[in-house]
Amino acid sequence: MNRAEIVEYLIKKAGYSRRQFAEMIGIPPTTLNSMLNRGLEKASIDNVLKVCRGLGITVEELGEMASRGLDLDEINQFVKEPSVPYKTGKIELPLYGGIAAGALSTIDPVTQRNVEYITLPKTLLGKYSDSKGLFALKVNGESMNKVIPNGSYVACKPIETINELKDDDIVIFSHDNEYSMKRFRRDEENRLLIFSPESTYRKYHDIVVSYDTVNDLKIYAKVIWYAVTLD
């Protein structure tokens, strides 16, 4: 087996897809795909080092396995310690009450004294794992249940300007000082901002805000991750 084949085998042995492993070691998935498809010989030494560290081996050990032409059983014997994922650590997110995913409602009050935290592996947040100011909310309501069920926890990334958003982002926003979570898009022709539900219930409707009345609108964050406990 050559070096790329050995790396691919060890990634699968560790229980990860190419994309998951690339995100864990901090390189673009396209870069890892290129390394594995075209061979590690043309890859940068920095990326090869990241791959080897993520697999718990050295570059020298990878080279020795390839030069000796080891088969899978021999590789398993050579790599005596199990392959271990790149250590990315965990992150604690403050849980800022509940957010309505239905009709607009006032967000649950949270003070510094009663704030709770949820802990997530940083790998789950992908490219946002080192973002500043991340926080969590619990979803109350059914208007986004096709995507994010009632009772889910969402991780959110604060935004400073609306220009940070792209159409179809899911956002946390307030209108007339009340809060909600919806799918965001712009209607430039009619100068409108549209916040749409994605629900199995027909009673939920778009919230439409004219460019002329955005003073009553505040978009706080976009949703970057969610999780729900199933019965």
TORPADREN-712843 format. One line per field, with one value per residue (C-alpha): residue number from 1; x, y, z. Coordinates in steps of 0.001 Angstrom, whole numbers, plus 500000, padded with zeros to 6 digits. Example, Ala and Ser with C-alpha at 12.3 -4.5 7.8 and 13.67 -1.06 7.14 Angstrom:
REM residues 2
num <- 1;2
u <- 512300;513670
v <- 495500;498940
w <- 507800;507140
This chain:
REM residues 231
num <- 1;2;3;4;5;6;7;8;9;10;11;12;13;14;15;16;17;18;19;20;21;22;23;24;25;26;27;28;29;30;31;32;33;34;35;36;37;38;39;40;41;42;43;44;45;46;47;48;49;50;51;52;53;54;55;56;57;58;59;60;61;62;63;64;65;66;67;68;69;70;71;72;73;74;75;76;77;78;79;80;81;82;83;84;85;86;87;88;89;90;91;92;93;94;95;96;97;98;99;100;101;102;103;104;105;106;107;108;109;110;111;112;113;114;115;116;117;118;119;120;121;122;123;124;125;126;127;128;129;130;131;132;133;134;135;136;137;138;139;140;141;142;143;144;145;146;147;148;149;150;151;152;153;154;155;156;157;158;159;160;161;162;163;164;165;166;167;168;169;170;171;172;173;174;175;176;177;178;179;180;181;182;183;184;185;186;187;188;189;190;191;192;193;194;195;196;197;198;199;200;201;202;203;204;205;206;207;208;209;210;211;212;213;214;215;216;217;218;219;220;221;222;223;224;225;226;227;228;229;230;231
u <- 500000;501229;501093;497722;496131;497522;496180;492753;492664;493660;491037;488313;489697;489341;485663;485688;484784;487250;485302;485078;488769;489749;487676;489216;492798;492090;492517;489901;488155;489114;492775;492511;490651;493445;496101;494377;493426;496694;499122;500887;504068;502698;501181;502765;504771;502573;499448;501177;502238;498655;497365;499935;499346;495625;496253;498654;501669;504802;505704;508633;506346;504027;506983;508281;504906;504710;508290;507852;504611;502694;499255;496348;497217;500823;499721;497513;500501;502809;500418;500259;498224;494731;494372;493218;491467;493194;492547;490274;488846;485432;483620;481152;478310;476115;472466;470485;466968;464450;463647;460265;460250;456567;454810;457073;457524;459675;462892;463261;465053;468596;470901;474563;473644;471332;472938;473505;476075;476091;479319;480024;483011;484517;484606;480804;480958;483341;484693;482915;484670;486946;484407;483944;480721;478948;475869;473064;469275;466482;463807;460170;457676;456882;457348;460792;460080;460920;464512;464816;462243;460631;462860;466091;469155;470775;474267;474390;477065;476501;476556;477368;475799;473217;475900;477337;474240;473432;470008;468662;470598;468518;468628;467700;466050;463680;460956;459260;461384;460098;462237;461980;463938;463258;464844;466195;466218;466298;463886;466004;463495;460752;463124;461989;463572;461623;461731;460069;458873;459506;456771;454373;451714;450095;449247;452740;453411;456269;457351;458052;459982;460327;463702;461920;461039;464225;464607;462201;464321;467441;469175;471348;472866;472700;472179;475231;474309;471408;470623;467469;466826;464545;461922
v <- 500000;503507;506414;507737;504296;503831;507227;506463;503137;504671;507438;504847;502727;505726;505964;509169;510264;512291;515474;514854;514099;517144;519420;517880;518484;521939;521566;522028;518773;519499;519542;516174;514745;515925;514412;511033;510978;512291;511021;512660;513282;516551;517714;520351;519040;521056;519237;515852;516627;517543;514299;512207;513976;513393;509689;509404;508495;510261;511100;508704;505870;506517;506435;503197;501478;502501;501559;498112;497571;496445;494894;495705;493104;494276;497924;497017;495401;498290;500925;499414;502200;502726;505609;508628;511712;515050;516659;519602;519953;521074;524373;525658;527764;529905;528870;532072;530866;529865;531228;530990;529195;529988;533267;535988;535890;537471;535576;533889;536193;535150;536779;536248;534410;531809;531272;527625;526194;523346;521597;520485;518913;521695;519385;519507;523221;522799;526083;527987;526127;529062;531833;534383;534936;531699;530947;528400;528635;526119;526173;526474;526129;524305;526857;525491;521837;520613;521601;522146;520331;521796;521219;521362;523180;525513;527005;530538;532870;536575;538936;542619;543577;542089;541912;538884;536895;535052;534034;530870;531379;530595;533611;534754;538159;540531;542676;545274;543967;540396;537423;534585;532149;531880;531327;534610;535979;539316;540615;543366;544245;545038;546193;543600;541308;538068;535654;532372;529380;525802;523915;521015;523403;525826;528423;529908;532701;534856;537871;540617;543752;546656;548309;551487;550031;548164;550377;547957;544980;543527;540369;538996;535772;532944;529317;527174;523868;522149;518975;517385;514437;511856;509889
w <- 500000;499231;501677;500502;500753;504255;505341;503868;505684;509030;508657;508110;510950;513259;512232;510210;506722;504692;505401;509151;509414;507352;509597;512711;511608;510221;506462;503718;502698;499076;500093;501805;498799;496515;498786;498849;495168;493718;496331;499259;497281;495872;499170;501377;504308;506697;505525;505677;509250;510194;508704;510557;513861;513451;512986;515908;513748;512533;508958;509279;510378;507446;505064;506568;506254;502594;501745;503264;501344;504407;504035;506357;508983;509051;509334;512288;513967;513077;514461;517915;519442;518018;515606;517567;516260;516300;519662;519079;522583;523685;523882;526446;525082;527322;527037;526652;527351;524698;521266;519567;516259;515873;516462;517768;521532;524185;524828;528222;530669;531530;534053;534765;537957;536415;533011;532079;529675;527191;526204;522632;520897;518817;515802;515580;514812;511868;510546;513325;516164;517003;516388;519156;521053;520139;522228;522453;522564;523070;520384;521441;518611;515404;512632;511668;512427;508919;509652;513401;515566;518623;521660;519694;520916;518417;518383;517039;515710;516401;513419;513348;510013;507681;505000;506823;505889;502704;501475;503166;506389;509474;511758;515242;515002;516723;515222;517402;520291;520072;519069;516554;514382;510632;507220;505836;502290;500517;497882;496372;493647;496151;498903;501391;503968;504292;507227;506309;508341;507255;509008;508639;509979;507529;510158;510048;507561;506334;508332;505814;506708;504316;503866;504992;508412;509336;512407;514118;513079;514680;513429;516220;514928;512446;513388;512671;514384;516075;518015;519390;521690;520054;521970
